[in-house]
Every structure is written in C-alpha cells, then in structure tokens.
Amino acid sequence: MPSNSLGVPEFQRYLLKVMEPPTALLEAAVGRIESNGGMTRDVTEQISEMLRLGLGRAAEVRELVAGVRLPCSGRAVIGDSVAERYSLPLWPDFEFEMNFDSSGRHLVRAEFFRSSGPPLPLGIPSPWNFVKSELFEDYDDVRDIDGWGHYETYSALSTESGGRYFFRFSWGLLQEIEEM
C-alpha cells in the first residue's frame, strides 16, 4: 500500500511533473497545491509505478485518491473494466477517470474528461481548457500522429476557421496547440 505521506497533493504534483504543461500554467498550479513536502524523485517513482498499466497496483492508486472519488456516477462497469472518476482540485472543470480491469488490480487507462460544469469555451481551445474527447466532437479530419505512454498527438481541421491544428494531450488534457 502507498506510504501514509502520499495523497491527492502528491498525485497532482506527479501529474504536473509528467504532463509538461506551459510554464505559466505549471507555476500557477504548483502554488495552489497544499504543501506536504517536495516532489522528490522517490515520490515520483512510487506514483509512476502505481500507475504503470497492467502492473497490478490499482488498489494503491485508488487509496491514494480515495478522498476525491466521485460518488455513484463516478463508478461504472464498462465491458470488462471498471471506470472510476475523481475530482482533482487543480482541475475543477474536469474529472480524472481511471479504468481498471474486472479484477480491480490493473489500471487499464487514465485520462481527463470535462465535468458537467461550464460548457466548452468557443474558438480555438487553450491548454488545460480542452480534452481529447472534445477533439473528436468539435473537429473534422482528426489524424493520429503519435502516442507514447500518457501522451497523444493529433492533427485536426477546425470547422470554424478551416485551419489545421496540432494538438498534444497528456492524460487526455490539452497541453499544446499550434496552427500547422
């Protein structure tokens, strides 16, 4: 089980560390996380191991973020997997969904989705204000460029401007957008 010193603040710091967000967003977010000590290499490695797909440490991940698990609608069975949603304080407009296999021991997938809060802003999206699922809803000719770990990149055609854009997502949350 995870160390008693690990919890939601460390989990959020871990996500920040590995997403490589724009500097301004990173600095603002780090200042909003309650302080429980620094994000040491050991903590990063512990959480990374818990999140490793198929490793069988899902119980530890669940324990780490149990305090922000969403009730009822936050847990659903989808095929052979169980999906649980969490409300992470740094991203109030989004829910972080983790899918576990039917045994509950293996993490299958994890990514952000927009919560039922404010609607999607109009115009070209900005980092941390758009999720991967919205890309497929709001853009045409979406093309998969690359994917590695929790990163995915796409190009897509804007129905609004007619321009083609490059999108980089981490955990399903937009980190970078550029006109191509």
N, C-alpha and C positions, 0 to 999 in steps of 0.2 A: 504494500500500500504506500501511497505517497507520504512524504515527510509531513508532519503536522505544520511545518512552516510554509508549505505550499498551498496556495488557494487561488481565488479569482484574480487578485492583483498580479501574481506571478504568471498566470495563464495569459492574461492580457499583455504583459511585458514580452512574453515569449512570442505571441502572435505578431506584435510590433517588430520585434527583432528580426523575424524571418520574412516579413512581408516587404521590407524595403520601400516604405511609403515616401511620398515627397517630404523633404526636411521640415517644412513648416507644420505639416500635419503631425509628424512624429514628435516634434518638440512640444507642441500643444498637448498631445495625448499623454506623453510621459509626465508632464506637470499635473495631470488630472488623476493619475493613479496613486492610490494611497500607498504610503511608504511602508514597506515591510523589509527593507534592506535592498541591496542592489541586485541586479540581474547577473549573477555570476555564471561562469561557464558551466559549473556543475548543475545549477538550476536549469539552464537552457538544455543541457544534455538529458537531464531527468525527464523533462516535459517532452522533448523530442522523442525519446524512447517510448513514452506512453502513447504518443500519437502515431507512431510508426504503424502503417497499415498492416493488418494481419498479424501483429505481434502477440496479441492475446492479453493486452494490459488495459482493456477498456474499463474494467472496474476502477482502476486508479484514475483514469481520466474523468469518469463520472463522479467520483468522490471529490476530485479537485474543484469541479464547478457545480456541485450539487446545490449550493446556495442560490444559484441564479437560474436553475432549471425552471422552465415554464410549465405550469400545471396542465393537466388534461390534454389540450390541443398540442402541447409540447412533446407528446409521445405518440407515435403512430407506428403500426406494423405495415411495412411496405414489402410485399413479396416475402422473401426470406430474411429481411432485415428489419431492425427496429430503429426508428428515427426519433431523436430527442432534440428539442430546441431549447436554447439558452439565451437569456437576455444579458449581454455583457455591457456593463456601464459605459465603456468608452464609445460604444456604437448604439445609442438608444433607438435609432430608426431601423435597426436591423436585428435579426435573430441569427444566432450561430447554430446551425444544425449539424449534428453528428449522427451518422448511420452506423449501427453495429450489426454484426451478423446475428442470426437467430439464437446463437448460444449466449450472446451478450458479452463475449470475451474478446472479440476482434473488432477494431474500428475499420470500417469499410470506406467511408467518405466523410469529409467535413467541409462545410462552406457556409457563407453568409447568405441570407435571404432578407428582403425588405419585410419589415413587420407591417402590421395593419395600420400603422401610424400615418404620417403625412404622405401625400401622393408623390410620385416621381416628378422632380423638377423638369420644366420644359427646356428645350435647347440642348446643346452639346453637354453631356454629363461631365462632372469633375470627379477627381479621385475621392473615394470614400462617400460618394453620393450616388452610386450605381452598382448593381450586382449583375453577375453573369446571366442569370435567368432573364433579366430585363433586356439584355443584348439580343436574345433570340425573339423577344416580343416586339421590340421597337426598331430593329434594323433589318435591312434586306441583305441578301447575298453574304451571309456570315460564313467566313472561312477560318477553319482551324489552322493556326500557324505552327504552334508548338505547345507542348505541355511537359512539365517536369515537376515531380513532387506536388506541391500545393500551388504551383504557378501554371497559368494557362494564358496563351496569347492568341488573339484573333484579329482578323480584319473584317470590316463590315461597311456596308453602304448606308449612309444616312438618308432616310426617306424625306427628311426635312430639307437638307441642304444639297443633297445629291453627291456630296463628297465621300471619299473612302477614308476610314479611320483605322488606326492601330490601337488595340486595347490590350493592356496587361492586367490580369487579375491575380490576386493572391487570396486563397481561401474563398474564391468567388466574389471578392470585393475589389472594385476597380482601384488600381494603383497608378496607372499611367494611361493617357490617351494622347494620340498625335494624329494630325491630318497627314495622310500619305500623299 
